[in-house]
């Protein structure tokens, strides 16, 4: 993800540039400061779009599929997938964690745990969620 370039660049495993998709804008498939990327087991590409305040979903070739999270996430950053397919998103601007189905329905939010600009998020095989809590300089485990 090229945050300042407002796009996603795709490379081979050897590092050869293949193509890029997205550009600066507010329409579907456009980005304003994209931050993190997730490729799910079914090969969908999820991109957290920081200043459009949403998550955008693409096919691996860059074709836009859908977006979700508007009005729920604010400044989304880290993104991960659980073993049961739920999408976990760190909301940097709202100091919370949101959990969505793969089609974008919010099923749970973690709000009052003292997060201060959560950035990265990961999920392990035991379904524990790790949150990089940036301004508190800690990792929170749920």
C-alpha positions as CSV (number, residue, x, y, z in Angstrom):
1,X,0.0,0.0,0.0
2,X,1.3,3.4,-1.0
3,X,-0.2,5.7,1.6
4,X,1.1,9.0,0.1
5,X,0.6,7.7,-3.4
6,X,-3.1,6.8,-2.6
7,X,-2.8,3.4,-4.4
8,X,-1.9,-0.3,-4.1
9,X,1.1,-1.6,-6.0
10,X,1.4,-5.3,-6.9
11,X,4.8,-7.0,-7.3
12,X,6.0,-10.5,-8.0
13,X,7.7,-12.5,-5.2
14,X,11.0,-11.5,-6.7
15,X,10.1,-7.8,-6.5
16,X,9.2,-7.0,-10.1
17,X,6.5,-4.4,-10.4
18,X,3.3,-5.8,-12.1
19,X,0.6,-3.1,-11.8
20,X,-1.1,-0.7,-9.4
21,X,-4.7,0.1,-8.7
22,X,-6.6,3.0,-7.1
23,X,-5.7,6.7,-7.1
24,X,-6.5,9.7,-4.9
25,X,-10.2,10.4,-4.5
26,X,-13.4,9.8,-2.6
27,X,-15.3,7.5,-5.1
28,X,-15.5,3.7,-4.9
29,X,-12.1,2.2,-5.6
30,X,-10.3,5.5,-4.9
31,X,-8.2,6.2,-1.7
32,X,-7.2,9.0,0.6
33,X,-4.2,7.7,2.6
34,X,-4.7,3.9,2.4
35,X,-2.8,2.2,5.3
36,X,-3.0,-1.5,5.6
37,X,-3.9,-4.4,3.4
38,X,-5.3,-7.9,4.0
39,X,-5.6,-10.8,1.6
40,X,-8.1,-13.3,2.8
41,X,-7.9,-17.1,2.2
42,X,-10.5,-16.6,-0.7
43,X,-8.1,-14.1,-2.3
44,X,-10.0,-10.9,-1.7
45,X,-8.0,-7.8,-1.0
46,X,-9.1,-5.6,1.8
47,X,-7.6,-2.1,2.1
48,X,-8.1,0.3,5.1
49,X,-8.8,3.7,3.6
50,X,-7.6,6.1,6.3
51,X,-9.2,9.4,5.3
52,X,-12.2,8.0,3.4
53,X,-13.0,6.2,6.7
54,X,-13.9,2.9,5.2
55,X,-12.5,-0.5,4.2
56,X,-12.5,-1.2,0.5
57,X,-12.6,-4.7,-1.0
58,X,-11.1,-5.7,-4.4
59,X,-10.4,-8.7,-6.5
60,X,-6.6,-9.5,-6.8
61,X,-6.6,-7.8,-10.2
62,X,-7.7,-4.5,-8.6
63,X,-11.3,-4.6,-9.6
64,X,-13.4,-2.9,-7.0
65,X,-16.1,-5.1,-5.3
66,X,-17.5,-3.1,-2.3
67,X,-16.7,-0.9,0.6
68,X,-17.9,-0.9,4.2
69,X,-17.4,0.7,7.6
70,X,-18.4,4.3,6.8
71,X,-19.9,5.8,9.9
72,X,-18.4,3.0,12.0
73,X,-14.6,3.3,11.6
74,X,-12.7,6.6,11.8
75,X,-9.2,6.5,10.4
76,X,-9.0,2.8,10.0
77,X,-5.5,1.3,10.2
78,X,-4.7,-2.3,11.0
79,X,-6.7,-5.1,9.6
80,X,-6.7,-8.9,10.2
81,X,-9.0,-11.9,9.6
82,X,-10.0,-14.4,12.3
83,X,-10.1,-18.2,11.7
84,X,-13.9,-18.0,11.3
85,X,-13.6,-15.3,8.6
86,X,-14.4,-12.1,10.6
87,X,-12.6,-9.0,9.7
88,X,-11.0,-7.1,12.6
89,X,-10.2,-3.4,12.1
90,X,-8.3,-0.9,14.3
91,X,-10.0,2.5,14.3
92,X,-7.2,5.0,14.9
93,X,-9.4,8.0,15.1
94,X,-12.1,6.5,17.2
95,X,-9.8,4.5,19.6
96,X,-11.7,1.3,19.1
97,X,-11.7,-2.1,17.4
98,X,-14.5,-3.1,15.1
99,X,-15.3,-6.6,13.9
100,X,-17.2,-7.2,10.7
101,X,-18.5,-10.1,8.6
102,X,-16.7,-10.5,5.3
103,X,-19.7,-8.7,3.6
104,X,-19.2,-5.7,5.9
105,X,-21.8,-6.1,8.6
106,X,-20.5,-4.8,12.0
107,X,-21.0,-7.6,14.5
108,X,-19.0,-6.3,17.5
109,X,-17.1,-3.2,18.7
110,X,-14.5,-3.0,21.5
111,X,-14.7,0.5,22.8
112,X,-13.9,1.2,26.4
113,X,-10.5,-0.5,27.0
114,X,-8.3,2.7,27.0
115,X,-6.9,2.5,23.5
116,X,-5.1,5.6,22.3
117,X,-4.7,5.5,18.5
118,X,-4.6,1.8,17.8
119,X,-2.6,1.1,14.8
120,X,-1.8,-2.5,14.0
121,X,-3.9,-5.6,14.7
122,X,-3.2,-9.3,14.4
123,X,-5.2,-12.5,15.3
124,X,-3.5,-15.8,16.3
125,X,-4.6,-19.4,15.9
126,X,-6.2,-19.3,19.3
127,X,-8.3,-16.3,18.2
128,X,-6.6,-13.9,20.5
129,X,-6.5,-10.4,19.1
130,X,-3.3,-8.3,19.4
131,X,-3.6,-4.5,19.1
132,X,-0.7,-2.1,18.7
133,X,-1.8,0.7,21.0
134,X,0.4,3.4,19.6
135,X,0.2,6.4,22.0
136,X,0.1,4.1,25.0
137,X,3.2,2.3,23.8
138,X,1.8,-1.1,24.5
139,X,0.3,-4.2,22.9
140,X,-3.2,-5.1,24.1
141,X,-4.3,-8.7,24.0
142,X,-8.0,-9.6,23.9
